[in-house]
Amino acid sequence: MREINWGIIGLGNIAQSFSEGFLNLDSSNLLAISSLNKSKLDYFKNKYKIDENYIFKNYDDLLNCSDIDIVYIALTNNLHYEWILKAIKKNKRVLVEKPAFIKSDHAKIIKYEVLKRGLFFTEGYMYLHNPQILKIIKIIKNKELGKVISMKSSFCKNILTKKKFFFFERQKKIDLNHRLFNKKLGGGCILDLGCYPVSFSVLIASLIEGIDYQNFELSNVKRENGLNNIDIDAEAEINFDNSFKSQIKSSFKKPIGSETIITCEKGDLIIKNTWTGKTEIIKNINGVSKTLKNKLEKNIYSYEIENISKDILEGVTKPTFPSVSIDKTIINTEILESWLSA
């Protein structure tokens, strides 16, 4: 079987997690890396056995490499649009780490460019490739619990304080230049964490018959700004087509976790640890609970890499489910944009 050769632009923490997904995959190969940081290039070169010919000290050189089938862009949020556009103009297929865009206008420009060229493009939400999430989709599509009524979803963790003696808390030492706390880099809890419940809300809404999920309105928006005036705690309600509502939360200060509850006519689907490989589903029908557990057979990023590589091998130009379509990316971006500006 032919291997799909991947190149990575940007070698931060998320690129490290993503790269581990290539281990023991037959259909996919991490061929090339690009970074402005020499120590990161050396680290990736040694750990993933990258050939010296495919180590690039600037991003343009990687895009000019004809041996690369698809580029994974793992730069800070503010750089996504620029390098997606450059990659597309070099006729490269693209996977970009979430959130793909900060501005919906940029998402629409990229849609035009990829459709014009017939190029593959998708936004990187690795949790969608978790087999447990696919079980949820199947339950909803088969109407095992009847029609979906509403949803609550959160991604919250405390990265600002730590416990000291006698349960007193003190603030952690924060690097204000770090991407999470820098507005110019696209920092804040909404873009970093809130994009997950937004994307899941859009997905679930798209599964409900008779709903135009592209018709949405935000209400009950609450947002607290903190360090460097970035959002550190936020919530909102998305009303899809006046038919389905999803309450979403994200936070850098509240460790309330990453649970999703999907309320249906006959009961609830409770999803513990929604965004990780340790996802657990509880079907709650008339007070009777049944837990659906699943042990991942491999790294959660491996599923994402495999699914995308399969699309490319089959000559697909539009990503197949569970990869994110450009239309869903546009809706994701519009909701994030509205949440940040409300």
C-alpha positions as CSV (number, residue, x, y, z in Angstrom):
1,M,0.0,0.0,0.0
2,R,1.2,3.5,-0.8
3,E,2.1,5.7,2.1
4,I,0.8,9.2,2.4
5,N,3.6,11.6,3.2
6,W,2.9,14.3,5.7
7,G,4.7,17.5,6.4
8,I,4.3,19.6,9.6
9,I,4.6,23.4,9.8
10,G,5.1,24.5,13.4
11,L,6.5,22.2,16.1
12,G,4.8,23.2,19.3
13,N,3.2,20.9,21.9
14,I,0.2,20.0,19.7
15,A,2.6,19.0,16.9
16,Q,4.3,16.7,19.4
17,S,1.1,15.0,20.3
18,F,0.0,14.7,16.7
19,S,3.4,13.3,15.6
20,E,3.1,10.4,18.1
21,G,0.0,9.3,16.1
22,F,2.3,8.2,13.2
23,L,3.9,5.5,15.3
24,N,3.0,2.0,14.0
25,L,0.8,3.3,11.1
26,D,1.2,1.6,7.8
27,S,-0.6,4.1,5.5
28,S,0.9,7.3,6.8
29,N,4.5,8.6,7.1
30,L,5.8,11.8,8.8
31,L,8.2,12.8,6.1
32,A,9.0,16.5,6.7
33,I,9.1,19.1,9.4
34,S,9.5,22.9,9.4
35,S,10.2,25.3,12.3
36,L,12.0,28.5,12.9
37,N,13.4,26.9,16.1
38,K,16.5,24.8,15.6
39,S,16.2,22.9,18.9
40,K,12.7,21.8,18.0
41,L,13.9,20.7,14.6
42,D,16.7,18.7,16.2
43,Y,14.3,17.1,18.7
44,F,11.8,16.0,16.1
45,K,14.5,14.8,13.7
46,N,15.9,12.5,16.4
47,K,12.7,11.3,17.9
48,Y,10.8,10.6,14.6
49,K,13.9,9.7,12.4
50,I,13.3,12.5,9.9
51,D,15.7,12.5,7.0
52,E,18.0,15.5,6.8
53,N,16.7,16.3,3.3
54,Y,13.2,16.9,4.8
55,I,14.1,19.2,7.7
56,F,13.2,22.8,6.7
57,K,14.2,26.0,8.6
58,N,11.4,28.0,7.0
59,Y,7.9,27.2,6.1
60,D,8.1,28.1,2.4
61,D,10.7,25.5,1.7
62,L,8.4,22.8,3.1
63,L,5.6,24.0,0.9
64,N,7.9,23.8,-2.1
65,C,8.7,20.1,-1.4
66,S,7.0,18.0,-4.1
67,D,7.2,14.8,-2.0
68,I,4.7,16.0,0.5
69,D,1.1,14.8,0.0
70,I,-0.5,16.9,2.8
71,V,0.6,19.6,5.2
72,Y,-0.5,19.8,8.9
73,I,-0.4,23.4,10.1
74,A,0.2,23.6,13.8
75,L,1.0,27.3,14.2
76,T,-0.5,29.8,16.6
77,N,-4.1,30.7,15.7
78,N,-3.2,34.1,14.3
79,L,-1.0,32.5,11.6
80,H,-3.4,29.9,10.3
81,Y,-5.1,31.8,7.6
82,E,-1.8,33.1,6.1
83,W,-0.2,29.7,5.9
84,I,-3.3,27.9,4.8
85,L,-3.6,30.3,1.9
86,K,0.1,29.9,1.0
87,A,-0.2,26.1,1.2
88,I,-3.3,26.0,-1.1
89,K,-1.6,28.3,-3.6
90,K,1.2,25.7,-3.7
91,N,-1.6,23.1,-4.4
92,K,-1.1,21.4,-1.1
93,R,-3.8,19.5,0.8
94,V,-4.2,20.9,4.3
95,L,-5.1,19.8,7.8
96,V,-5.0,22.8,10.1
97,E,-5.2,22.5,13.9
98,K,-8.4,23.8,15.5
99,P,-9.7,26.5,15.5
100,A,-8.9,26.9,11.8
101,F,-9.7,30.6,11.6
102,I,-10.3,33.6,13.8
103,K,-12.4,35.4,11.2
104,S,-15.2,33.9,9.2
105,D,-14.3,36.0,6.2
106,H,-11.0,34.1,6.0
107,A,-12.8,30.8,6.2
108,K,-15.0,31.8,3.2
109,I,-12.0,32.8,1.2
110,I,-10.4,29.5,1.8
111,K,-13.6,27.7,0.8
112,Y,-13.5,29.5,-2.5
113,E,-9.8,28.7,-3.0
114,V,-10.0,25.0,-2.2
115,L,-13.1,24.4,-4.3
116,K,-11.6,26.3,-7.2
117,R,-8.5,24.0,-7.1
118,G,-10.3,20.8,-6.0
119,L,-8.0,20.5,-3.0
120,F,-8.6,18.6,0.2
121,F,-8.9,20.8,3.3
122,T,-10.1,20.0,6.9
123,E,-10.0,21.4,10.4
124,G,-8.3,19.3,13.1
125,Y,-10.7,18.1,15.8
126,M,-9.1,14.8,16.8
127,Y,-12.0,13.9,19.2
128,L,-14.3,13.4,16.2
129,H,-12.2,10.4,15.1
130,N,-12.6,8.7,18.5
131,P,-14.7,5.5,17.9
132,Q,-16.8,6.4,21.0
133,I,-17.9,9.6,19.3
134,L,-19.0,7.5,16.3
135,K,-21.1,5.4,18.6
136,I,-22.9,8.6,19.8
137,I,-23.6,9.6,16.2
138,K,-25.0,6.1,15.5
139,I,-27.3,6.3,18.5
140,I,-28.6,9.7,17.4
141,K,-29.0,8.7,13.8
142,N,-30.9,5.5,14.7
143,K,-33.1,7.5,17.1
144,E,-32.5,5.0,19.9
145,L,-33.4,7.7,22.4
146,G,-35.9,9.5,20.1
147,K,-35.5,13.1,18.9
148,V,-32.7,15.2,20.2
149,I,-34.1,18.1,22.3
150,S,-31.1,20.0,23.7
151,M,-27.5,19.8,24.7
152,K,-24.9,21.0,27.3
153,S,-21.2,20.8,26.6
154,S,-18.1,22.2,28.3
155,F,-14.4,22.3,28.2
156,C,-13.0,23.9,31.3
157,K,-9.8,23.5,33.3
158,N,-7.9,25.6,35.8
159,I,-4.6,26.8,34.5
160,L,-4.5,30.0,36.6
161,T,-4.3,28.9,40.2
162,K,-3.0,26.0,42.2
163,K,-3.8,24.7,45.7
164,K,-1.5,25.3,48.5
165,F,-1.8,24.3,52.2
166,F,-5.3,24.0,53.8
167,F,-7.0,24.3,50.4
168,F,-5.9,27.9,49.9
169,E,-5.2,28.8,46.3
170,R,-2.5,31.0,44.8
171,Q,-2.0,32.2,41.3
172,K,0.4,30.2,39.1
173,K,3.3,32.0,37.5
174,I,1.9,33.0,34.1
175,D,3.9,33.8,31.0
176,L,2.0,36.7,29.5
177,N,3.7,36.2,26.2
178,H,2.4,32.6,26.0
179,R,0.0,32.0,23.1
180,L,-2.9,31.3,25.6
181,F,-2.6,34.7,27.1
182,N,-1.7,36.8,24.1
183,K,-4.7,38.3,22.2
184,K,-2.5,38.9,19.1
185,L,-1.8,35.2,18.9
186,G,-5.4,34.3,19.2
187,G,-5.3,33.4,22.9
188,G,-8.2,33.0,25.3
189,C,-10.4,30.2,26.6
190,I,-13.0,30.6,23.8
191,L,-10.6,29.9,20.9
192,D,-8.5,27.4,22.8
193,L,-11.2,25.3,24.6
194,G,-14.6,26.7,23.6
195,C,-14.1,25.7,20.0
196,Y,-14.6,22.0,21.0
197,P,-18.2,22.3,22.4
198,V,-18.9,24.7,19.5
199,S,-17.8,22.1,16.9
200,F,-19.7,19.3,18.7
201,S,-22.9,21.4,18.9
202,V,-22.7,22.1,15.2
203,L,-22.2,18.4,14.5
204,I,-25.2,17.3,16.6
205,A,-27.4,20.1,15.1
206,S,-26.5,18.9,11.7
207,L,-27.8,15.4,12.5
208,I,-31.3,16.6,13.5
209,E,-33.9,16.3,10.7
210,G,-35.6,19.5,9.7
211,I,-33.1,21.9,11.2
212,D,-31.0,24.4,9.2
213,Y,-27.9,24.2,11.4
214,Q,-26.4,27.2,9.5
215,N,-29.2,29.4,10.9
216,F,-28.1,30.1,14.5
217,E,-28.2,32.8,17.1
218,L,-26.3,33.3,20.4
219,S,-27.9,34.3,23.6
220,N,-27.1,34.4,27.4
221,V,-23.5,35.2,26.6
222,K,-21.3,35.7,29.7
223,R,-17.6,36.4,29.4
224,E,-14.9,37.3,31.9
225,N,-11.7,38.9,30.8
226,G,-8.5,38.6,32.8
227,L,-4.8,38.6,32.1
228,N,-3.9,40.7,29.1
229,N,-7.6,41.3,28.6
230,I,-8.1,37.8,27.2
231,D,-11.2,35.8,28.0
232,I,-10.6,33.4,30.9
233,D,-14.2,32.2,31.5
234,A,-17.1,32.2,29.1
235,E,-20.5,30.6,28.4
236,A,-23.3,31.0,25.8
237,E,-26.3,29.4,24.4
238,I,-26.5,28.5,20.7
239,N,-30.1,28.4,19.3
240,F,-30.1,26.5,16.0
241,D,-33.0,27.4,13.7
242,N,-35.2,28.1,16.8
243,S,-35.4,24.3,17.2
244,F,-32.3,23.0,19.1
245,K,-30.4,24.7,21.8
246,S,-26.9,24.0,23.1
247,Q,-25.4,25.5,26.2
248,I,-21.6,25.8,25.9
249,K,-18.9,26.7,28.4
250,S,-15.1,27.2,28.4
251,S,-12.8,28.3,31.1
252,F,-9.2,28.7,32.2
253,K,-10.2,29.1,35.9
254,K,-13.0,26.5,36.6
255,P,-11.9,22.9,36.7
256,I,-15.4,21.6,36.0
257,G,-14.2,19.3,33.2
258,S,-15.3,18.3,29.8
259,E,-18.7,16.7,30.0
260,T,-21.4,16.7,27.4
261,I,-25.1,15.9,28.1
262,I,-27.4,15.4,25.1
263,T,-31.0,15.4,26.1
264,C,-33.4,13.3,24.0
265,E,-37.1,12.4,24.1
266,K,-36.5,9.1,25.9
267,G,-33.5,9.9,28.0
268,D,-30.0,11.4,28.1
269,L,-26.6,10.6,26.6
270,I,-23.9,11.6,29.1
271,I,-20.4,11.8,27.7
272,K,-17.6,11.9,30.2
273,N,-14.2,13.2,29.0
274,T,-15.7,14.2,25.7
275,W,-12.5,15.4,24.0
276,T,-10.0,12.7,25.0
277,G,-9.4,9.1,24.2
278,K,-10.8,8.1,27.6
279,T,-14.3,9.0,26.6
280,E,-17.1,7.2,28.5
281,I,-20.8,7.2,27.4
282,I,-23.7,6.7,29.8
283,K,-27.2,6.1,28.3
284,N,-29.7,7.2,30.9
285,I,-33.3,6.0,30.1
286,N,-36.0,6.5,32.7
287,G,-33.4,6.6,35.5
288,V,-31.7,3.4,34.3
289,S,-28.1,3.9,33.3
290,K,-26.0,1.8,31.0
291,T,-22.3,2.6,30.5
292,L,-20.7,2.1,27.1
293,K,-16.9,1.9,27.5
294,N,-14.3,1.6,24.8
295,K,-10.6,1.1,25.1
296,L,-8.7,2.9,22.3
297,E,-6.6,0.5,20.3
298,K,-4.2,3.3,19.4
299,N,-3.3,7.0,19.9
300,I,-6.4,9.1,19.2
301,Y,-4.4,11.2,16.6
302,S,-3.7,7.9,14.8
303,Y,-7.4,7.6,14.0
304,E,-7.4,11.1,12.6
305,I,-4.3,10.6,10.5
306,E,-5.5,7.2,9.2
307,N,-8.9,8.6,8.2
308,I,-7.5,11.6,6.3
309,S,-4.8,9.5,4.7
310,K,-7.5,7.1,3.5
311,D,-9.4,10.0,1.9
312,I,-6.3,11.1,0.1
313,L,-5.5,7.5,-1.1
314,E,-9.0,7.3,-2.5
315,G,-8.7,10.6,-4.3
316,V,-11.3,12.4,-2.2
317,T,-11.2,16.2,-2.5
318,K,-13.8,16.8,0.2
319,P,-13.2,15.3,3.6
320,T,-15.5,12.4,4.5
321,F,-17.1,12.1,8.0
322,P,-15.8,12.3,10.7
323,S,-13.4,14.9,9.3
324,V,-14.8,18.4,9.3
325,S,-16.1,19.9,6.0
326,I,-15.3,23.5,5.1
327,D,-19.0,24.4,5.5
328,K,-18.9,23.2,9.1
329,T,-15.6,25.1,9.6
330,I,-17.3,28.3,8.5
331,I,-20.2,27.8,11.0
332,N,-17.7,26.9,13.7
333,T,-15.8,30.2,13.0
334,E,-19.0,32.3,12.8
335,I,-20.1,31.0,16.2
336,L,-16.7,31.6,17.8
337,E,-16.6,35.1,16.2
338,S,-20.1,35.9,17.6
339,W,-19.1,34.5,21.1
340,L,-16.0,36.7,21.2
341,S,-17.8,39.9,20.0
342,A,-21.1,39.6,21.9
